[in-house]
Every structure is written in C-alpha cells, then in structure tokens.
Amino acid sequence: MVRFSRFLLLTLVAALTLAAALPAMSQEPSGRAVVSIYRIAPGKQLAFLKWMAARDAVAHAAGVPATQWYAHIDGDSWDYVGIAPYTDDATGDRLDEMARKQGLKAGPQAGLELREMMASHTDTISAGPYSAAQLVDRASKP
C-alpha cells in the first residue's frame, strides 16, 4: 500500500507540474496526452535516455511540443515517466519520415529497438489538463 501511495503522489506531482507549465486553463482541455511509465532493463538506462533524446530532437524539429520527463527518485519501481502530446497518424508518419532521414529506426523497427531497453512500460491516453473544479463540473453534468 505504501508503494501505491507514493506512486500516486509522484504521479499527481508530475501532473500538477505539467499543468503549471502549460498556458492558463480554459473550460475544455488543451488536448490529449500520452502518459508513459517506463521500467528500464538493467544497464540500459543511458541507452534509453539517448534513444529518447534523439526522438525528442526529431519531434522538436517537427514542431511537436516537448515531452515532459520525470526521473524516479524514491518509491515505486518505475525509472521514468514521460508526458507527451498525443499525435494523429499524419503527424506520426511525418515524425517517422524525419527520424529515418536522420538514420534513426522508425515504425515497428523503432518499437522493437525500444523494447530491447525496457523491462516493462505502460502507455495511457489522457485528456487535460483540468482543474479539480472543472472535473467536478464535468462529472456533475447529466
């Protein structure tokens, strides 16, 4: 139970930090985000970070907002949490094309390469950011 509580607290802190970094909230969320939690295979942390940094550079060149990265300090067994904008298929295809031009693997090959560095991971698509009051308002509507 203690691990779950710490994980929940760290996830909440990460979400609040992201929300603080974004422009003022409107009534509707700014969009969807992908929250990814990574547990890295032993000895693969630096390779994972370099892999992600290369993809972040491609995304930056394509004008895609930066992924917000959080590193594990204490608590649950994850190593990194990334909160990234959810991209449509056309943007994903453009990012893959740009990655290939830079000599990076893309598509299914990139997925296989990434999995060589991970012990486990999860991806969750979310909407937001919302304030707690906005969530109460949305939950209270019929």
Secondary structure, DSSP 8 states (H G I E B T S, - for coil): -HHHHHHHHHHHHHHHHHHHHS----SS-SEEEEEEEEEE-TT-HHHHHHHHHHHHHHHHHTT----EEEE--SSSS--EEEEEE---HHHHHHHHHHHHHTT---HHHHHHHHHTTEEEEEEEEEEE---HHHHHHHHH--
